[in-house]
């Protein structure tokens, strides 16, 4: 993956990859997020990695477990594996913060490429949710993100759908399209079995 800066035109946030798993010997991934006013994600958890949030500029809202925190630079908070959390911008100006993913998960960066790529192509709703059910399913599974609420209720269905979509080549096609820069002079070919 060569691309290191991702912008989502729907939710108007930007993510810059500061350190990849390759650069940290698989110990962690470090990204910096610029979050627009009103931006953020709903409550969720991850089964294979922890996230540490470090405020860089402005006040960042972080809910971890039952704690509702407002982090100011250089404060930080960590959501362990399986711990419900969310981040958001509670203020009236954009905020910047860093997120350390431990241990490193390359699929986290691939999911970032895919989600932001779909948004750039107009294939997500205004809140960044993929419009196609197969895209939503494989993105949810590949990012190792599990939600509460309505999405949490239909999550088993989405994870089953992701397995089927993966077998049809949907995930590989999305990775090829959004995560790998084609070499000059070569065309990326997506076979009929690998339709998006």
FISE-816524 format. One line per field, with one value per residue: x, y, z of N, C-alpha, C, O in turn. Coordinates in steps of 0.02 Angstrom, whole numbers. Each point is the difference from the previous one (the first is absolute). Layout:
BEGIN
n_xx: [X, ...]
n_yy: [Y, ...]
n_zz: [Z, ...]
ca_xx: [X, ...]
ca_yy: [Y, ...]
ca_zz: [Z, ...]
c_xx: [X, ...]
c_yy: [Y, ...]
c_zz: [Z, ...]
o_xx: [X, ...]
o_yy: [Y, ...]
o_zz: [Z, ...]
This chain:
BEGIN
n_xx: [42, -46, -97, 23, -30, -46, -44, -38, -7, 9, 91, 30, 9, 66, 23, 49, 26, -21, -83, 84, -79, -26, -75, -88, 31, -64, 83, 41, -103, 59, -90, 1, -44, -36, -9, -59, -16, 4, 105, -2, 34, -58, -86, 101, 1, 85, -7, 19, -82, 107, -76, 89, -65, 35, -29, -61, -103, 16, -107, 67, -81, 11, -48, 16, -35, 41, 99, -21, 55, 61, 9, 71, 12, 48, -88, 0, -23, -15, 3, -36, 82, -50, 88, -90, -21, 39, -13, 41, -65, 58, 95, 62, 59, 40, -21, 75, -5, 51, 30, -9, 43, -62, 80, 108, -51, 59, -31, 71, 107, 13, -1, 100, 82, -7, 26, 110, 47, -21, 60, 105, -6, 12, 95, 8, -26, -99, -59, -16, -108, 69, 23, 108, -94, -5, -42, -111, -58, 6, -73, -108, -33, -16, -98, -53, -72, 12, -89, -16, -65, -39, 70, -9, -82, 31, 31, -73, -88, 7, -14, -108, -58, 23, -54, -107, -23, 11, -86, -72, 51, -92, 1, -8, -106, -57, 17, -49, -107, -26, 9, -55, 97, -89, 29, 95, -88, -10, -34, -53, 47, -93, 46, -20, 89, 51, -96, 8]
n_yy: [-59, 29, -45, 110, 26, 7, -3, 38, -28, -110, -63, -4, -107, 32, -68, 23, -43, -23, -66, -30, -66, 31, 84, -69, -18, 67, 74, 61, 32, 54, 19, 52, 22, 3, 35, -43, 106, -21, 35, -81, -45, -67, 0, 0, -88, -10, -59, 79, 73, 28, 53, 33, 36, 37, 37, 34, -32, 81, 32, -71, -3, -10, -62, 9, -81, -11, -33, 85, -45, 58, -52, 7, 72, -97, 63, -69, -51, -64, -17, -35, -77, 3, 68, -13, 12, 94, 17, 84, 37, 3, -7, 90, -84, 32, -109, 22, -87, -24, -53, -27, -29, -29, -55, 3, 91, -89, -87, 7, -36, -110, -32, 10, -76, -97, -13, 1, -102, -72, 18, -40, -108, 49, -48, 113, -55, 50, -95, 7, 20, -87, 44, -14, -54, -17, 87, 16, -63, 20, 78, -27, -60, 44, 54, -93, 18, 31, -25, 109, -14, 95, 88, 61, 76, 94, 36, -34, 68, 87, -27, -7, 92, 33, -57, 26, 85, -30, -59, 78, -8, -25, -84, -106, -32, -37, -106, -85, -22, -58, -111, -31, 40, 34, -107, 58, 57, 19, -92, 78, -100, 47, -81, -71, -69, 63, -54, 96]
n_zz: [0, -98, -32, -13, -104, 103, -104, 98, -109, 17, 21, -109, -34, 85, -87, 99, -100, 109, 38, -68, -43, -104, -1, 0, -106, -65, 12, -85, 31, -78, 65, -100, 101, -107, 106, -86, -32, 111, -19, -77, 97, -70, 72, 50, -71, 72, -95, -77, 21, 27, 65, -60, 85, -100, 102, -89, -35, 76, -12, 56, -79, 112, -79, 111, -71, 104, -44, 70, -87, 74, -99, 87, -86, -17, 27, 89, -97, 91, -111, 101, 0, -100, -18, 67, -110, 47, -112, 64, -84, 96, -59, 29, 46, -100, -19, 82, -71, 97, -95, 109, -100, 91, -56, -30, -41, -38, 63, 88, -7, 21, 107, 49, -16, 57, 108, 23, -1, 83, 94, 4, 32, 101, 37, 15, 94, 17, 18, -111, 19, 22, -102, -31, -30, -112, -56, -6, -73, -110, -33, -13, -89, -102, 2, -34, -86, 107, -66, 26, 89, -49, 1, 93, -10, -54, 102, 78, 12, 71, 107, 30, 30, 105, 79, 21, 71, 108, 47, 35, 99, 60, 75, -35, -17, 91, 31, -58, 25, 92, -16, -90, 38, -62, -19, 17, -41, 109, -53, 60, 18, -40, 62, -86, -8, -78, -14, -58]
ca_xx: [-42, 41, -38, 5, -48, -67, -50, -68, -40, -68, 1, 49, 57, 62, 43, 68, 37, 66, 43, -32, 24, 67, 46, 4, 10, -62, -21, -57, -11, -15, -32, -24, -68, -27, -72, -41, -51, -55, 23, 14, -26, -42, 30, 22, 58, 41, 16, 69, 49, -18, 12, 17, -16, 44, -21, 53, -24, -71, -27, -26, -45, 14, -37, 31, -38, -49, 30, -10, 60, 16, 73, 36, 70, 18, -34, -16, -44, 5, -54, 29, -39, -67, -28, -40, 28, -14, 32, -42, 20, -54, 9, -23, 56, 31, 49, 49, 23, 33, -27, 50, -33, 48, 55, -13, -48, 0, -69, -27, 17, -37, -69, 3, 4, -63, -54, 9, -5, -72, -28, 23, -36, -71, -32, -21, -50, 31, 36, 57, -19, -5, -68, -11, 0, 63, 55, -8, 15, 72, 36, -11, 40, 72, 26, -8, -42, -65, -41, -59, -59, -31, 52, 18, -53, 5, 71, 10, -19, 53, 60, -12, 2, 70, 33, -22, 27, 71, 7, -14, 55, -16, 52, 62, -11, 2, 70, 36, -22, 12, 59, 62, 9, 22, 64, -9, -4, -38, -70, -26, -56, -43, -37, -71, -8, 24, -36, -13]
ca_yy: [59, 60, 59, 11, 51, -17, 52, -22, 59, -4, 20, 54, -11, -19, -44, -5, -57, 22, -59, -63, -58, -14, 48, -11, -72, -32, 17, 44, 47, 66, 46, 63, 14, 68, -13, 59, 15, -48, -64, -53, -66, -26, -49, -62, -31, -41, -63, -20, 52, 56, 65, 54, 64, 52, 66, 41, 69, 5, -47, -60, -40, -72, -41, -66, -33, 46, 66, 49, 42, 56, 2, 58, -18, -64, -55, -59, -51, -63, -48, -66, -47, -17, 54, 48, 68, 42, 65, 50, 70, 34, 72, 41, 6, -66, -24, -49, -47, -59, -64, -54, -65, -50, -4, 26, -37, 26, 3, 65, 48, -19, 22, 73, 12, -19, 44, 68, -6, -4, 67, 43, -22, 11, -64, -3, 49, 61, -14, -42, -70, -24, -9, -70, -45, -39, 45, 10, -63, -17, 53, -12, -58, 10, 51, -28, 47, -28, 55, -10, 29, -36, -37, -56, -51, -35, -18, -71, -4, 33, -41, -56, 29, 15, -64, -15, 51, -13, -56, 26, 44, 71, 32, 6, 51, 66, 12, 17, 65, 58, -3, -9, 45, -40, 19, 38, -41, -61, 10, -48, -36, -32, -53, -2, -27, 49, 61, 41]
ca_zz: [0, -6, 20, 72, 21, -22, 15, -12, -17, 29, 70, 3, 44, -34, 38, -26, 29, 23, 6, -21, 37, -25, 30, 73, 9, 19, 68, -1, -56, 27, -48, 27, -25, 4, 4, -9, 51, -3, -24, 48, -15, 54, 45, -32, 31, -45, 33, -8, 15, 44, -30, 45, -30, 28, -24, -30, -6, 16, 49, -33, 42, -2, 48, 7, 53, 28, 7, -53, 8, -45, 0, -25, -10, -33, 36, -40, 28, -37, -3, -8, -41, 23, 41, -38, -2, -58, 2, -33, 8, 36, -2, -56, -47, -13, 50, -24, 50, -28, 21, -2, -4, 24, -47, -67, -41, -69, -25, 21, -52, -61, 10, -8, -73, -32, 23, -27, -73, -16, 11, -55, -61, 9, 14, 70, 21, 27, 62, -16, -3, -69, -24, -19, 58, -1, 20, 73, 34, 0, 35, 72, 20, -12, 47, 67, 38, 21, 24, 42, -32, -57, -37, 44, -5, -64, -10, -20, -71, -38, 1, -45, -68, -15, -18, -68, -46, -6, -46, -67, -20, 11, 40, -40, -51, 33, 18, -61, -27, 43, 43, -37, -57, -57, -31, -62, -61, 11, 16, 48, -29, 49, -35, 14, 67, 49, -10, 59]
c_xx: [44, -36, 2, -48, -67, -49, -69, -44, -70, 0, 55, 54, 59, 40, 67, 35, 70, 49, -40, 27, 70, 53, 8, 11, -62, -27, -63, -5, -19, -29, -18, -66, -15, -75, -40, -49, -58, 21, 12, -29, -44, 38, 15, 57, 37, 21, 75, 52, -29, 14, 15, -10, 41, -21, 61, -20, -75, -19, -34, -44, 16, -43, 33, -34, -53, 27, -16, 54, 2, 75, 27, 73, 40, -34, -17, -47, 5, -63, 31, -42, -67, -33, -38, 32, -25, 41, -43, 28, -58, 1, -26, 57, 28, 50, 47, 20, 33, -32, 55, -37, 52, -35, -21, -47, 0, -71, -35, 14, -35, -72, -6, 0, -68, -55, 4, -3, -72, -33, 19, -37, -76, -39, -17, -56, 36, 38, 58, -15, -4, -72, -15, 9, 65, 59, -1, 22, 75, 40, -6, 44, 75, 31, -2, -37, -67, -39, -53, -60, -25, 52, 21, -51, 5, 71, 10, -17, 55, 64, -8, 4, 72, 37, -17, 30, 75, 13, -11, 53, -13, 55, 64, -7, 3, 71, 40, -17, 23, 66, 66, 2, 23, 67, -13, 1, -40, -72, -21, -62, -39, -42, -73, -14, 17, -36, -11, -74]
c_yy: [62, 62, 8, 53, -16, 55, -28, 61, 0, 25, 51, -10, -26, -44, -4, -57, 24, -58, -62, -57, -19, 44, -9, -74, -35, 18, 43, 37, 66, 44, 64, 17, 74, -8, 65, 9, -49, -69, -50, -66, -24, -51, -64, -30, -41, -63, -17, 54, 52, 65, 50, 65, 54, 68, 39, 73, 2, -52, -57, -37, -74, -33, -68, -34, 47, 71, 44, 53, 57, 8, 65, -20, 7, -60, -57, -46, -61, -41, -68, -42, -13, 55, 50, 69, 37, 64, 48, 70, 37, 76, 34, 14, -71, -17, -50, -46, -59, -63, -52, -66, -52, -66, 24, -46, 31, 6, 65, 52, -16, 23, 76, 18, -12, 49, 69, 0, -3, 68, 47, -16, 9, -63, -10, 51, 61, -12, -48, -75, -23, -14, -73, -45, -41, 42, 11, -62, -14, 54, -9, -57, 15, 50, -25, 50, -32, 56, -22, 27, -42, -41, -61, -56, -39, -23, -73, -11, 31, -42, -63, 23, 14, -63, -18, 49, -10, -57, 21, 49, 74, 35, 10, 53, 71, 18, 20, 71, 58, -1, -6, 46, -43, 25, 37, -47, -64, 17, -54, -32, -34, -51, 1, -26, 51, 67, 36, 5]
c_zz: [0, 26, 76, 26, -31, 21, -17, -13, 30, 72, 15, 54, -41, 47, -35, 36, 17, 4, -21, 43, -21, 33, 76, 16, 27, 69, 1, -67, 33, -55, 36, -35, 9, -7, -4, 58, -9, -22, 55, -22, 59, 43, -38, 41, -52, 39, -2, 15, 47, -38, 56, -37, 36, -30, -25, -3, 12, 53, -36, 49, -10, 54, 0, 58, 26, 9, -61, 10, -50, 4, -30, -7, 64, 33, -48, 38, -44, 6, -13, -48, 34, 42, -44, 4, -61, 7, -40, 15, 34, -7, -62, -50, -11, 55, -35, 57, -36, 29, -11, 4, 19, 14, -68, -38, -70, -27, 22, -54, -66, 6, -7, -74, -32, 19, -29, -76, -23, 7, -57, -65, 6, 16, 73, 11, 28, 65, -12, -3, -73, -20, -18, 62, 3, 22, 75, 38, 2, 36, 76, 24, -4, 49, 72, 45, 14, 34, 49, -40, -58, -38, 42, -5, -65, -16, -19, -74, -44, -3, -43, -72, -21, -22, -72, -50, -10, -50, -72, -24, 13, 39, -41, -53, 30, 21, -61, -24, 43, 39, -38, -60, -59, -27, -64, -59, 9, 19, 50, -31, 56, -37, 19, 71, 54, -7, 65, 10]
o_xx: [40, 32, -10, -5, -5, 2, -9, -14, -32, -43, 7, 17, -7, 6, 4, 2, 38, 59, -56, 48, 41, 56, 45, -10, 5, -50, -45, 46, -35, 31, -8, -5, 11, -26, 12, -11, -25, -42, 6, -28, 10, 56, -41, 22, -25, 11, 21, 60, -61, 42, -35, 26, 0, 6, 53, 40, -37, 43, -45, 20, 1, 5, 6, 3, -41, -36, 4, -5, -28, 26, -23, 24, -8, 28, -6, -8, 9, -27, 30, -55, -3, -55, 28, 22, -29, 22, -36, 41, -51, -45, -39, -5, -8, 30, -16, 11, -11, -26, 26, -35, 50, -53, -59, 5, -28, -13, -48, -45, -21, -29, -50, -38, -24, -35, -50, -24, -19, -42, -42, -12, -36, -61, -10, -9, 62, 43, 31, 46, -35, -40, -57, 48, 28, 44, 52, 36, 28, 51, 49, 34, 37, 58, 25, 19, -32, 26, -14, 8, 8, -12, 14, 18, -12, 14, 39, 35, 18, 32, 48, 29, 18, 40, 43, 23, 25, 46, 30, -3, 39, 22, 30, 48, 29, 21, 39, 43, 22, 22, 53, -45, 51, 13, -49, 42, -11, -12, 16, -47, 29, -39, -20, -48, -17, 32, -9, -23]
o_yy: [11, 46, -49, 9, -10, 23, -29, 38, 53, 39, 22, 46, -25, 14, -13, -3, 21, 8, -10, 8, -22, -21, 29, -21, -45, -28, -11, -1, 1, 8, 2, -4, 28, -20, 46, -47, -10, -45, 19, -5, 22, -20, -26, 29, -11, 3, -44, -13, 8, 1, 5, 10, 4, 9, -1, 45, -38, -35, 10, -14, -24, 16, -32, 24, 25, 44, -23, 42, -5, 28, 22, -42, 50, -54, 9, 5, 5, -8, -11, 20, -7, -10, 26, 22, -30, 18, -19, 10, 13, 34, -28, 45, -43, 44, -29, 23, -12, 0, -8, -13, -8, -1, 9, -61, 54, 44, 22, 38, 46, 24, 25, 43, 41, 26, 28, 48, 32, 19, 38, 45, -20, -3, -57, 46, 1, 40, -23, -40, 32, -25, -22, 8, -8, -24, -3, 5, -15, -16, 9, 5, -14, -6, 34, 11, -27, 34, -60, 17, -61, -58, -53, -59, -60, -26, -14, -36, -29, -4, -22, -34, -9, 2, -20, -21, 11, 5, -28, 24, 42, 54, 54, 37, 45, 57, 48, 38, 51, 53, 12, -1, -34, 60, -12, -45, -35, 51, -58, 34, -36, 18, 33, 22, -10, 52, -30, 33]
o_zz: [46, 26, 36, 60, -61, 57, -53, 46, 4, 19, 57, 37, -56, 59, -60, 61, -44, -16, 24, 37, 40, 14, 30, 57, 41, 22, 40, -40, 50, -53, 61, -61, 54, -52, 39, 38, -55, -1, 59, -55, 56, -17, -38, 49, -55, 60, 36, -4, 6, -45, 50, -55, 61, -61, 32, 15, -30, 27, -41, 57, -57, 59, -52, 57, -39, 24, -57, 44, -55, 48, -53, 38, 35, 0, -60, 61, -60, 55, -53, -19, 61, 26, -49, 52, -46, 55, -45, 45, -32, 25, -39, -41, 43, 31, -51, 57, -59, 55, -55, 49, -35, 32, -14, 4, -10, -41, -32, -19, -36, -49, -26, -22, -40, -43, -23, -30, -48, -41, -25, -41, -45, -11, 23, -39, 3, 18, 48, -10, -40, 39, 8, 38, 54, 36, 33, 49, 53, 31, 36, 51, 46, 19, 45, 58, -45, 45, 7, -58, -1, -15, -28, 3, -1, -54, -45, -35, -51, -52, -32, -43, -58, -47, -38, -54, -55, -42, -46, -56, -23, -20, 0, -14, -31, -7, 2, -22, -26, 23, 29, -42, 5, -2, -34, -5, -49, 33, -9, -20, 41, -45, 48, 32, 59, 3, 53, 47]
